[in-house]
Amino acid sequence: MAQNSRQIQSQTQQQVQTLSPQQVLLVKLLELPTVELEERVHAEILDNPALEEGKEASDNMERQDDFTEDTESGYDSNEDISLGDYINEDDIPDYKLQENNRSALDRPEEIPLSDNTSFYETLKEQLDMQNITEKEKELCEYIIGSLDDDGLLRKTTESIIDELAIYQGINASEEELEHAISVIQDFDPAGIGARSLQECLLIQIKRKEYSPLKKIEYDIINLYCDDFTKKNKEKIIQKLDITEEEYNGALAELIKLNPRPGSSMGETIGKNIHHIIPDFIVDTEDDGNIILSLNNQNVPELRLSRSFTDMLEEQTKNKNNQSKESKDAFMFLKQKVDAAQNFINAVKQRQNTLLNTMQAIIDIQRLFFQEGDEILLKPMILKDVAERAKLDISTVSRVSNSKYVQTNYGIFSLKFFFSDGYTTENGEELSVREIKRILKELVDKEDKQKPLTDDELKDMLNEKGYPIARRTVAKYRMQLDIPIARLRR
């Protein structure tokens, strides 16, 4: 058994080592929303003189193939990057990107961009001020990118370690990752990087100046957080041996804490209204036909610099009997041109993957895109989209994160379209979203002098054709932030 475990571990490590630079680049680009992709493209243009804006010349690929052939002795380079298939053939989507799939007249009115500092950039600026190693910085950057909209880290340590190994080629121990998380948790606002509501509040309490109530606040959250959220006031007073006045004083301070530190920063600092830039545009015509396109009008088309490729071609023709300086110049030109072509390929592959994923979502949720009624949304999980799009689940997850789609009925996060399914004894599949909606309606209409118990809610849902158990009702109620019956009076 131990030998099999070592074999699996060895195979995993070997697989990580063979990840190509193009795969790593593609993963990073997939995670970027449209606005950040635009910034990334412009940064790459400034950084690489072999890359420029404009449509790619038809002969560029043929010329590039000539440059990437094996060179004669004296031109060996460990940094050489192949321009061939940088993703396995099975991973390439069948859906190909079509240029000009929307005319200029059909494009929606451009949504204004905010020029303020983004949430990610604010944390990145704080990270740049830290005196840490390069590996620690890479771990911290990945953690920042894994924070949810509330600024909390919902992923487990084990899953982050696996993602780092598979997608970033970084082998990190649990101790190294815990240290990186502690670095992020020292950032402002207090509570950023916490892995639970309890940890988030404790971080904020620790940052507060000393006061007679500070220890009581800390003990309430540290020792009796569950009782505190359930408003078991008498139980906490008894266990901590404090007075009601002390409890009320601590309570007054605790309610000032922010359980969602990331939301205080918003998409941009100082903005109460968030400007969302959709990554996709879905138009539903009167006859029910659905047209999908990427909202990438501000992302420039890319091509290889003709001057760079000309210089490289000239160097290739005269590579015999060259001086060391000429050979160094050849390698510089070649590396820049290779890097530029790799980036162009990765951007195109990102577009194909995004379109393929969104098309799969449309195919599954077609009734919603035609009618706009939330009730028509079907149960859908990442696996459903991955199977239809013929992509890996992790790829679909990265595409769905922080991406938005503009429809005839408004702008929605891609996460909006995902929900679990509940299968009845008859094999009928019901949407959890629909069950939660009915549950909320029942609670909203209840007599607040005599609120409904979970058992009563279960019976009422069963009568409406939703045969779920009491414990399932309790779980959905908690997910909707609906307190228990005695706290709804």
C-alpha positions in Angstrom: 0.0 0.0 0.0 2.8 2.4 0.9 4.6 1.5 -2.3 1.5 2.4 -4.3 1.2 5.7 -2.5 4.8 6.5 -3.3 4.2 5.7 -7.0 1.1 7.9 -7.1 3.0 10.7 -5.5 6.0 10.3 -7.9 3.6 10.3 -10.9 2.0 13.5 -9.6 5.3 15.3 -9.1 6.4 14.2 -12.6 3.2 15.5 -14.1 3.7 18.9 -12.3 7.3 19.2 -13.7 6.1 18.6 -17.3 3.6 21.5 -17.2 4.5 23.8 -20.1 4.9 27.6 -19.7 2.0 28.0 -22.1 -0.3 26.0 -19.8 0.7 28.1 -16.8 0.1 31.3 -18.9 -3.3 30.1 -20.1 -4.4 29.3 -16.6 -3.5 32.7 -15.4 -5.3 34.4 -18.3 -8.4 32.3 -17.8 -8.8 33.7 -14.3 -8.7 37.3 -15.5 -12.0 39.2 -16.1 -12.1 41.4 -19.2 -10.9 44.6 -17.5 -7.8 42.9 -16.0 -7.1 41.1 -19.3 -7.0 44.4 -21.1 -4.5 45.7 -18.5 -2.5 42.5 -18.8 -2.3 42.7 -22.6 -1.1 46.3 -22.5 1.5 45.4 -19.9 2.8 42.6 -22.2 3.0 45.0 -25.2 5.1 47.4 -23.1 7.3 44.6 -21.8 7.9 42.7 -25.1 9.0 44.8 -28.1 8.3 41.8 -30.4 4.6 42.2 -29.6 2.4 44.9 -31.0 -1.2 45.8 -31.6 -2.8 44.9 -35.0 -4.1 42.0 -37.0 -1.7 39.1 -37.3 -0.1 38.9 -40.8 -0.9 35.7 -42.7 2.8 34.8 -43.1 3.8 35.4 -39.5 3.1 31.8 -38.4 5.0 30.4 -41.4 7.9 32.6 -40.6 7.8 31.8 -36.9 7.9 28.1 -37.7 11.1 28.6 -39.5 12.6 30.4 -36.6 11.7 27.7 -34.1 13.3 24.8 -35.9 16.3 23.2 -34.3 19.3 25.5 -34.7 22.8 24.4 -35.6 25.5 23.9 -32.9 26.2 27.1 -30.9 22.6 28.0 -30.6 21.5 25.6 -27.9 19.2 27.2 -25.3 17.4 25.7 -22.2 14.9 28.6 -22.4 13.6 27.6 -25.9 9.8 27.4 -25.9 8.1 25.4 -28.6 5.3 27.1 -30.5 3.6 23.8 -31.1 0.6 22.3 -29.3 0.9 23.8 -25.9 -2.3 22.1 -24.8 -3.2 18.5 -25.3 -5.3 18.0 -28.4 -8.3 16.7 -26.4 -8.3 20.0 -24.4 -8.8 22.2 -27.5 -12.5 23.3 -27.8 -14.3 22.5 -31.0 -15.9 25.9 -31.0 -13.6 28.3 -32.8 -13.6 32.0 -32.2 -15.1 33.9 -35.1 -14.0 37.5 -35.7 -16.5 40.3 -36.2 -19.4 38.2 -34.9 -21.0 41.4 -33.9 -21.2 44.5 -36.0 -20.3 47.9 -34.5 -24.0 48.9 -34.6 -25.0 45.9 -32.6 -22.6 46.5 -29.8 -24.2 47.7 -26.5 -23.4 51.1 -25.1 -20.0 51.0 -23.4 -20.2 50.8 -19.6 -17.9 53.4 -17.9 -14.8 52.1 -16.3 -13.7 53.2 -12.8 -10.2 54.5 -12.6 -9.9 53.8 -8.8 -7.7 51.2 -7.2 -9.1 47.7 -7.4 -9.5 45.4 -4.4 -6.8 43.1 -5.8 -4.4 46.0 -6.5 -4.8 47.4 -3.0 -3.8 44.1 -1.4 -1.0 43.6 -4.0 0.4 47.1 -3.0 0.5 46.0 0.6 2.2 42.7 -0.4 4.9 44.6 -2.3 5.8 46.3 0.9 6.5 43.1 2.7 10.1 41.8 3.3 9.5 38.2 2.3 11.1 35.7 -0.1 10.1 35.3 -3.8 8.3 32.0 -3.0 6.4 33.5 -0.1 5.3 36.3 -2.4 4.1 33.9 -5.0 2.1 32.0 -2.3 0.6 35.3 -1.0 -0.4 36.4 -4.5 -2.2 33.1 -5.1 -4.0 33.4 -1.8 -5.1 37.0 -2.7 -6.5 35.7 -6.0 -8.4 33.0 -4.1 -10.3 35.3 -1.7 -14.0 35.6 -2.3 -16.0 38.9 -2.6 -16.2 39.1 1.2 -12.4 39.0 1.5 -12.5 35.6 3.1 -10.5 32.5 2.2 -13.1 29.7 1.7 -10.7 27.1 0.2 -9.1 24.5 2.4 -5.3 24.5 2.9 -5.1 21.1 1.1 -7.0 22.3 -2.0 -4.8 25.3 -2.3 -1.6 23.2 -2.0 -3.0 20.9 -4.8 -3.8 23.9 -7.0 -0.4 25.4 -6.5 1.3 22.1 -7.5 -0.9 21.4 -10.5 -1.5 24.8 -12.0 1.5 26.9 -10.8 4.2 24.2 -10.5 4.9 25.3 -6.9 5.4 22.7 -4.2 4.4 24.3 -0.9 4.2 22.7 2.5 1.3 23.3 4.9 3.6 25.3 7.2 4.6 27.6 4.3 1.0 28.2 3.2 -0.1 28.9 6.8 2.7 31.5 7.0 1.6 33.1 3.8 -2.0 33.3 5.1 -0.8 34.9 8.3 1.0 37.6 6.1 -2.3 38.4 4.3 -4.2 38.5 7.6 -2.0 41.3 8.7 -3.2 43.5 5.8 -5.9 46.1 5.9 -8.8 46.1 6.3 -8.7 43.8 9.4 -10.2 40.4 8.8 -9.0 40.0 5.2 -7.8 36.4 4.6 -9.8 34.9 7.4 -11.1 31.3 6.8 -14.3 31.7 8.8 -16.5 34.3 10.3 -15.1 33.5 13.8 -11.5 34.0 12.7 -12.5 37.2 10.8 -14.0 38.7 14.0 -11.1 37.6 16.2 -8.6 39.2 13.9 -10.5 42.5 14.2 -10.7 42.3 17.9 -7.0 41.7 18.3 -6.3 44.8 16.2 -8.4 47.0 18.6 -6.8 49.2 21.3 -7.0 47.9 24.8 -10.2 48.4 26.7 -11.8 46.7 29.7 -14.3 45.0 27.4 -11.7 43.7 24.8 -11.1 40.4 26.7 -14.8 39.8 27.1 -15.3 40.5 23.4 -12.5 38.1 22.5 -13.8 35.3 24.9 -17.4 35.6 23.5 -16.2 35.0 19.9 -13.4 32.6 20.7 -15.2 30.4 23.1 -18.9 30.9 22.5 -19.3 32.1 18.9 -22.1 29.7 18.1 -24.0 30.7 21.2 -23.4 34.4 20.3 -24.8 34.0 16.7 -27.9 32.2 18.2 -28.3 35.0 20.7 -28.0 32.8 23.8 -27.3 35.7 26.0 -28.0 34.1 29.4 -25.8 31.1 28.6 -22.8 33.3 27.7 -23.2 35.5 30.8 -23.3 32.4 33.0 -20.3 30.6 31.4 -18.1 33.7 31.3 -19.3 34.8 34.8 -19.9 38.4 33.7 -22.7 40.9 34.3 -25.5 41.7 31.9 -24.1 45.2 31.7 -20.7 43.9 30.6 -22.3 41.6 28.0 -24.3 44.5 26.6 -21.2 46.7 26.4 -19.3 44.0 24.6 -22.2 43.3 22.3 -22.3 47.0 21.4 -18.7 46.8 20.3 -19.0 43.4 18.5 -21.8 44.6 16.2 -19.4 47.3 15.0 -17.1 44.6 13.5 -17.3 43.9 9.8 -18.1 40.2 9.0 -17.4 41.0 5.3 -14.1 43.1 5.2 -13.7 42.7 1.5 -17.1 44.3 0.8 -16.0 47.4 2.5 -13.5 47.9 -0.3 -15.9 47.0 -3.1 -14.7 46.6 -6.7 -12.9 49.9 -6.3 -12.0 52.0 -3.3 -14.3 54.8 -2.5 -17.2 53.6 -4.7 -20.6 52.7 -3.4 -21.9 51.8 -6.8 -19.9 49.1 -8.5 -19.4 49.3 -12.3 -19.5 45.8 -13.6 -17.9 45.1 -17.0 -19.5 42.0 -18.5 -17.2 39.5 -20.1 -19.9 38.0 -22.3 -22.8 39.5 -24.2 -25.8 37.3 -24.9 -28.6 38.7 -27.2 -31.9 36.9 -27.4 -33.8 37.7 -30.5 -37.6 37.8 -30.9 -37.6 34.4 -32.5 -35.7 32.9 -29.5 -32.4 32.7 -31.3 -29.5 33.3 -28.9 -26.3 35.1 -30.1 -23.2 34.9 -27.9 -20.1 37.1 -28.2 -17.2 38.2 -26.0 -17.1 41.7 -24.8 -13.5 42.2 -25.8 -13.8 45.4 -27.9 -11.3 47.2 -25.7 -8.8 44.3 -25.8 -6.4 45.0 -28.8 -5.7 42.4 -31.4 -2.1 41.2 -31.3 0.6 40.4 -33.8 4.3 39.9 -34.1 6.4 42.9 -34.8 7.4 42.8 -38.4 10.7 44.6 -37.6 11.6 42.0 -35.0 10.8 39.0 -37.3 12.7 40.6 -40.1 15.8 41.0 -37.9 15.4 37.5 -36.6 15.1 36.2 -40.2 18.3 38.1 -41.2 20.1 36.7 -38.2 19.0 33.2 -39.1 20.4 33.5 -42.6 23.8 34.7 -41.4 24.2 32.5 -38.4 27.4 30.8 -39.6 30.7 32.2 -38.3 29.0 34.8 -36.2 30.6 36.5 -33.2 29.5 35.9 -29.6 27.7 39.2 -29.6 25.8 38.3 -32.8 24.8 35.0 -31.3 23.6 36.7 -28.1 21.6 39.1 -30.3 20.0 36.1 -32.1 19.0 34.4 -28.9 17.5 37.7 -27.5 15.4 38.2 -30.7 14.3 34.6 -30.8 13.3 34.5 -27.1 11.2 37.7 -27.5 9.5 36.5 -30.7 8.8 33.1 -29.1 7.3 34.8 -26.0 5.2 37.1 -28.1 3.8 34.2 -30.2 3.1 32.2 -27.0 1.1 35.1 -25.6 -0.9 35.6 -28.8 -1.7 31.8 -28.7 -2.7 31.9 -25.1 -5.0 34.9 -25.6 -6.7 33.1 -28.5 -7.0 29.9 -26.5 -8.6 31.9 -23.6 -11.2 33.3 -26.0 -12.0 29.9 -27.3 -12.3 28.4 -23.8 -14.5 31.2 -22.5 -16.8 31.0 -25.5 -17.0 27.2 -25.2 -17.8 27.4 -21.5 -20.5 30.1 -21.9 -22.1 28.3 -24.8 -22.4 25.2 -22.6 -24.1 27.3 -19.9 -26.5 28.7 -22.5 -27.3 25.3 -23.9 -28.2 24.0 -20.4 -30.1 27.2 -19.3 -31.6 28.0 -22.7 -35.1 28.6 -21.3 -33.8 31.2 -18.9 -32.0 33.1 -21.6 -35.1 33.0 -23.8 -37.6 34.0 -21.1 -35.6 35.7 -18.3 -37.5 33.9 -15.5 -35.3 32.7 -12.7 -37.8 29.8 -12.0 -36.7 28.3 -15.4 -33.1 27.8 -14.2 -32.2 24.2 -14.1 -30.0 22.5 -11.5 -26.5 22.9 -12.9 -23.1 22.2 -11.4 -19.5 22.6 -12.7 -19.4 19.0 -13.9 -22.5 19.5 -16.1 -20.8 22.4 -17.9 -17.4 20.6 -18.1 -18.9 17.5 -19.7 -20.8 19.5 -22.3 -17.9 21.8 -23.1 -15.4 18.9 -23.0 -13.2 20.8 -20.6 -11.7 20.0 -17.2 -13.9 21.0 -14.1 -11.1 23.2 -12.8 -11.0 25.1 -16.1 -14.8 25.7 -15.9 -14.3 26.8 -12.3 -11.7 29.4 -13.3 -13.8 30.7 -16.2 -16.9 31.0 -13.9 -15.1 32.9 -11.2 -15.4 36.7 -11.3 -17.0 36.7 -14.8 -20.2 38.4 -15.8 -22.6 38.1 -18.7 -24.9 40.8 -20.1 -28.3 39.5 -21.2 -31.6 41.0 -22.3 -32.7 40.8 -18.7 -29.7 42.3 -16.9 -26.1 41.5 -16.0 -25.5 38.3 -14.0 -22.5 36.7 -12.5 -21.8 33.3 -14.0 -22.1 31.8 -10.5 -25.7 32.8 -10.6 -26.5 30.0 -13.1 -25.1 27.3 -10.9 -27.2 25.5 -8.3 -27.4 22.0 -6.9 -30.3 19.6 -7.8 -32.6 17.6 -5.5 -33.9 14.4 -6.8 -37.3 13.1 -5.6 -38.2 9.5 -5.0 -39.9 9.5 -8.5 -36.6 10.6 -10.1 -37.8 14.1 -10.7 -35.0 16.6 -10.5 -35.8 19.9 -8.6 -33.7 23.0 -8.4 -32.4 23.9 -4.9 -32.7 27.5 -5.9 -36.5 27.0 -6.5 -36.9 25.2 -3.1 -35.0 28.0 -1.3 -37.3 30.6 -3.0 -40.4 28.8 -1.8 -38.9 28.4 1.7 -38.2 32.2 1.9 -41.7 33.0 0.7 -43.2 30.8 3.5 -41.1 32.5 6.1 -41.9 36.0 4.8 -45.6 35.3 5.0 -45.6 33.6 8.4 -47.2 35.0 11.5 -44.3 36.6 13.3 -46.1 36.1 16.7 -46.0 32.4 16.0 -43.2 31.7 13.5 -43.0 28.3 11.7 -40.7 25.6 13.0 -38.5 23.6 10.6 -41.0 20.6 11.0 -43.9 22.9 9.9 -41.9 24.3 7.0 -41.0 20.7 5.9 -44.7 19.7 5.9 -45.7 22.8 3.9 -42.9 22.2 1.4 -44.0 18.5 1.1 -47.5 19.7 0.4 -46.2 21.9 -2.4 -44.5 18.9 -4.0 -41.0 19.4 -2.5 -40.4 16.2 -0.5 -37.4 17.2 1.6 -36.4 16.2 5.1 -36.5 18.5 8.1 -32.7 18.6 8.3 -32.6 19.7 4.7 -35.0 22.5 5.5 -32.7 23.5 8.4 -29.7 23.6 6.1 -31.4 25.7 3.4 -32.7 28.0 6.1 -29.2 28.6 7.4 -27.9 29.2 3.9 -30.6 31.9 3.5 -29.5 33.5 6.8 -32.9 32.9 8.3 -32.7 32.3 12.1 -34.5 29.6 13.9 -38.2 30.1 14.8 -37.8 31.5 18.3 -35.4 34.2 17.0 -37.9 35.4 14.3 -40.5 36.7 16.8 
